[in-house]
Amino acid sequence: MTTEQQETERARPEPIKAVPVRHPGRWVLIAVLAILAAMFIHLLVTNDRFRWSFIFLHYQDGKRGVMFTEPVLEGLRGTILLTITSMVIGIVLGVIIAIMRLSPNRILSSVAWIYTWFFRAVPRLVLAVLFGNLNILWDRIGFGLPFDHQIGKLFGINDLNAQFYSIKASDLLAGFVAGMLALGLSEGAYMAEIVRAGIQSIDPGQAEAAHALGMSRQLVLRRVVLPQAMRVIVPPTGNEVIAMVKDTSLVAFVPVTFELFFQLNQISARTFVVLPVLVAALIWYLIICSVLMVGQFFVERHFSRGYGSTGRARQRLRDIEVEQGGRITGEAS
């Protein structure tokens, strides 16, 4: 062995004897969680007071459980419809209020701030009950010339009626409409803050570059800012939809009769069975919200393409493939 080889052998470090890091706390936590899970499953299976047959099998006609009776299914449809309509109102109002809030016009921004302040400060239960009793203020609600009676008196006409259409206030501001307005207007305040945060997360240089190209403010907002802001807007919006499903139970106090929690409460009042009916409501809300969570995952993944570490890695891979393709084409030519 030469001198150079001997020096190389002496310079080479010894192999590292790696010892795995032990985490005894993790195993203790896993054991505790396993015991608690086993206790919970044992409670569900062995405690007869849950009355699973009442929930799933034998409530009406000996065939259907309480979850699948026609009133409960009608309430389920009402809950889904109320969620959709309230969220549509909330999202549309949220976009409008957010744009007003960011407007350089002091009056528009002040009106938007007052709106968000009021509807974020008042609890939704109070709003639902309030809107259910707003029909006390008017006998009829009309659409047409405002203050028609007062204007008629100025010209000596005591019975001037310039309303194109009118409806009894007790018919309009009651039940489903009252609950929908209460939830939708309240949701509009929260969605306004979400949309505002999404718009402000975009680099102002994007809008400035678009303006330099001659695009109008509305076009810049629609084609440049909002598409990029969706990555920030979508996750909290999905959370708001899930929260809205649960908040629809508040309109049972309006009351809205074809709503899931209201119908289950009526069954509980007729049968004097409380806990199994509440468990049935819990299961239905779990099912609806789980479906929405799955949908939220795919929507978030769609709007997050090209962002984050994974998105950047995919984009870099595409760039490399394009560069290699161009290099091969150049060499071939």
C-alpha positions in Angstrom: 0.0 0.0 0.0 1.5 3.3 -1.0 1.9 6.3 1.3 -0.8 8.2 -0.5 -3.3 5.4 0.0 -2.4 5.2 3.7 -3.0 8.9 4.1 -6.4 8.6 2.3 -7.5 5.7 4.6 -6.5 7.8 7.7 -8.4 10.8 6.5 -11.6 8.9 5.8 -14.0 9.3 8.8 -15.5 6.4 10.5 -19.1 5.4 9.6 -21.7 7.2 11.6 -23.7 4.9 14.0 -27.1 6.5 13.7 -29.5 5.8 16.5 -33.2 6.4 15.8 -34.8 9.1 17.9 -37.3 7.6 20.3 -40.7 9.3 21.0 -42.2 7.6 24.0 -44.7 10.4 24.4 -46.2 9.7 21.1 -46.9 6.0 22.0 -48.4 7.1 25.3 -50.7 9.5 23.5 -51.7 6.8 21.0 -52.5 4.4 23.8 -54.6 7.0 25.6 -56.5 7.9 22.4 -57.1 4.2 21.6 -58.6 3.7 25.1 -60.8 6.7 24.8 -62.0 5.6 21.3 -62.7 2.1 22.6 -64.7 3.5 25.5 -66.7 5.7 23.1 -67.5 2.8 20.8 -68.5 0.7 23.7 -70.9 3.4 24.9 -72.5 3.6 21.4 -72.9 -0.1 21.1 -74.0 -1.1 24.6 -76.1 1.8 25.9 -79.7 1.1 24.9 -80.8 4.6 25.6 -79.5 5.7 22.2 -82.3 3.6 20.7 -80.7 3.1 17.3 -83.7 1.2 16.0 -85.9 4.3 16.7 -83.4 6.3 14.6 -82.9 4.0 11.7 -85.4 1.2 11.6 -88.7 1.3 13.6 -90.4 4.6 14.1 -93.2 5.0 11.6 -95.2 2.0 10.3 -92.5 -0.3 11.7 -90.4 0.3 8.5 -88.6 3.6 8.7 -86.6 5.2 11.4 -87.0 8.8 12.5 -84.3 10.0 10.1 -86.1 8.9 7.0 -89.7 10.0 7.7 -91.3 12.3 5.2 -91.4 15.4 7.5 -87.7 15.0 8.3 -86.8 14.6 4.6 -88.9 17.7 3.8 -87.0 19.6 6.5 -83.7 18.3 5.0 -84.7 19.7 1.6 -85.7 23.0 3.3 -82.3 23.2 5.0 -80.4 22.7 1.8 -82.5 25.3 0.0 -82.1 27.8 2.8 -78.4 27.3 2.8 -78.1 27.8 -1.0 -80.3 30.9 -1.1 -78.7 32.5 1.9 -75.2 31.9 0.6 -76.1 33.3 -2.8 -77.4 36.5 -1.2 -74.3 36.6 1.1 -71.8 36.1 -1.7 -73.4 38.7 -4.0 -73.7 41.2 -1.2 -70.2 40.4 0.0 -68.6 41.2 -3.4 -70.5 44.4 -3.7 -69.8 45.5 -0.1 -66.1 44.6 -0.4 -65.8 46.7 -3.6 -67.6 49.6 -1.9 -65.3 49.2 1.2 -62.2 49.5 -1.1 -63.7 52.4 -3.1 -61.9 55.8 -2.8 -65.3 57.4 -2.4 -65.7 58.1 1.3 -69.5 57.8 1.3 -69.5 54.4 -0.3 -66.7 53.1 2.0 -68.5 54.5 5.1 -71.8 52.8 4.1 -70.0 49.5 3.6 -68.2 49.8 6.9 -71.5 50.5 8.8 -73.1 47.5 7.1 -70.4 45.1 8.1 -70.2 46.6 11.6 -73.9 46.1 12.2 -74.4 42.7 10.8 -71.2 41.3 12.3 -72.1 42.7 15.7 -75.7 41.3 16.0 -76.1 37.5 16.7 -77.8 35.6 13.9 -80.4 34.2 16.3 -81.4 37.7 17.3 -81.5 38.7 13.6 -83.7 35.7 12.7 -86.2 36.5 15.4 -86.1 40.2 14.6 -86.8 39.6 10.9 -89.6 37.2 11.8 -91.3 40.1 13.7 -90.6 42.9 11.3 -94.2 42.6 9.9 -95.3 44.5 13.0 -94.0 47.7 11.4 -96.2 47.6 8.2 -99.6 46.3 7.2 -98.6 45.9 3.5 -95.3 46.3 1.6 -95.6 47.8 -1.8 -93.4 48.4 -4.8 -93.8 51.7 -6.7 -93.7 55.4 -5.9 -92.5 55.9 -2.3 -94.5 58.2 0.1 -97.4 58.2 -2.4 -99.9 59.1 0.3 -97.9 62.1 1.5 -97.3 63.3 -2.1 -101.0 62.9 -2.8 -101.9 65.1 0.2 -99.6 67.9 -1.1 -101.8 68.0 -4.3 -105.1 67.5 -2.4 -105.5 63.8 -3.3 -106.2 61.8 -0.2 -106.4 58.4 -1.7 -103.4 58.4 -4.1 -102.1 54.9 -4.7 -99.0 54.7 -6.8 -98.0 51.2 -5.9 -97.5 48.8 -8.7 -97.6 45.7 -6.5 -98.2 45.2 -2.8 -98.3 42.3 -0.4 -99.2 41.8 3.2 -96.2 42.2 5.4 -97.2 39.2 7.5 -97.1 37.0 4.3 -93.7 38.4 3.1 -91.7 38.9 6.3 -92.4 35.5 7.9 -91.2 32.0 7.7 -88.7 31.1 5.0 -88.3 34.6 3.6 -87.5 36.1 7.0 -85.0 33.4 7.8 -83.4 33.7 4.4 -83.0 37.5 4.7 -81.6 37.3 8.2 -79.0 34.7 7.3 -78.2 36.2 3.9 -77.7 39.7 5.1 -75.6 38.5 8.0 -73.5 36.4 5.7 -73.0 39.3 3.4 -71.0 41.1 6.1 -68.7 38.2 6.7 -68.2 37.5 2.9 -67.4 41.2 2.4 -64.4 40.9 4.8 -63.3 37.6 3.1 -63.5 39.2 -0.4 -61.8 42.3 0.8 -58.9 40.3 2.2 -58.6 38.3 -1.0 -58.5 41.5 -3.2 -55.9 43.1 -0.9 -53.7 40.0 -1.1 -53.0 40.7 -4.8 -50.0 42.8 -5.6 -51.2 46.3 -6.6 -48.7 46.2 -9.5 -51.0 43.7 -11.2 -53.9 46.2 -11.4 -51.5 49.0 -12.3 -50.1 47.0 -15.2 -53.6 46.2 -16.4 -54.6 49.9 -16.2 -51.5 50.8 -18.2 -52.7 48.5 -20.9 -56.0 50.5 -21.1 -58.3 48.2 -19.2 -61.1 49.7 -17.2 -61.4 49.3 -13.4 -64.3 46.9 -13.7 -62.5 44.8 -16.3 -59.3 44.8 -14.2 -61.3 43.6 -11.2 -63.1 40.9 -13.2 -60.3 39.6 -15.3 -57.1 40.2 -13.3 -57.7 40.7 -9.6 -60.6 38.4 -8.7 -59.3 35.3 -10.5 -56.1 35.6 -8.5 -57.9 36.4 -5.3 -60.0 33.2 -5.5 -57.1 31.2 -4.1 -57.5 33.3 -0.9 -61.3 33.6 -1.0 -62.3 30.0 -1.6 -61.1 28.3 1.6 -62.9 30.7 4.1 -65.9 30.7 1.8 -66.1 26.9 2.0 -66.0 27.3 5.8 -68.8 29.8 5.6 -71.0 27.4 3.6 -70.5 24.7 6.2 -71.2 27.2 9.0 -74.4 28.3 7.2 -75.7 24.7 7.1 -75.4 24.6 10.9 -76.8 28.1 11.3 -80.0 27.2 9.4 -81.1 25.5 12.6 -81.5 29.0 14.1 -84.5 29.8 11.9 -86.5 27.2 13.8 -87.2 30.1 16.2 -88.7 32.3 13.4 -90.3 29.7 12.9 -89.5 28.1 9.6 -91.6 24.9 9.5 -89.9 23.0 6.7 -86.5 23.0 8.3 -84.6 19.9 9.5 -84.1 20.9 13.2 -87.7 22.2 13.5 -89.2 19.0 12.1 -87.0 16.9 14.5 -88.0 19.1 17.4 -91.7 18.5 16.5 -91.1 14.7 16.5 -89.4 15.0 19.9 -92.4 17.0 21.3 -94.9 14.4 20.0 -93.0 11.3 21.1 -91.3 12.7 24.3 -88.1 11.1 22.9 -85.2 13.6 23.2 -81.8 12.1 22.9 -82.3 9.8 19.8 -83.9 12.7 17.9 -80.9 14.9 18.7 -78.6 12.1 17.5 -80.6 11.9 14.3 -80.1 15.7 13.7 -76.4 15.3 14.5 -76.0 12.5 11.9 -77.8 14.5 9.2 -75.7 17.6 9.8 -72.5 15.4 9.8 -73.5 13.9 6.4 -74.3 17.3 4.8 -71.1 18.9 6.1 -68.9 16.0 5.2 -70.1 16.2 1.6 -69.4 19.9 1.5 -66.0 19.3 3.0 -65.1 16.9 0.1 -66.4 19.4 -2.4 -64.4 22.2 -0.7 -61.2 20.1 -1.0 -61.6 19.7 -4.8 -62.5 23.4 -5.3 -59.5 24.5 -3.3 -57.2 22.2 -5.2 -58.5 23.7 -8.5 -57.9 27.3 -7.5 -54.5 26.5 -5.9 -52.9 25.2 -9.0 -49.5 26.8 -9.5 -49.2 28.0 -5.9 -47.3 26.6 -3.0 -44.4 24.2 -3.0 -46.2 21.5 -4.9 -47.5 24.0 -7.5 -44.1 25.6 -7.9 -42.5 22.1 -8.4 -45.0 21.2 -11.0 -44.5 24.5 -12.8 -40.7 24.1 -12.7 -41.0 20.6 -14.1 -43.1 22.0 -17.0 -40.5 24.7 -17.6 -37.8 22.1 -17.8 -39.8 20.0 -20.2 -40.4 23.0 -22.4 -36.7 23.9 -22.3 -35.6 20.4 -23.2 -38.1 20.2 -26.0 -36.8 23.5 -27.4 -33.2 22.4 -27.1 -33.9 19.1 -28.9 -35.8 20.9 -31.6 -32.9 23.4 -32.1 -30.3 20.6 -32.2 -32.4 18.7 -34.8 -32.7 21.7 -37.0 
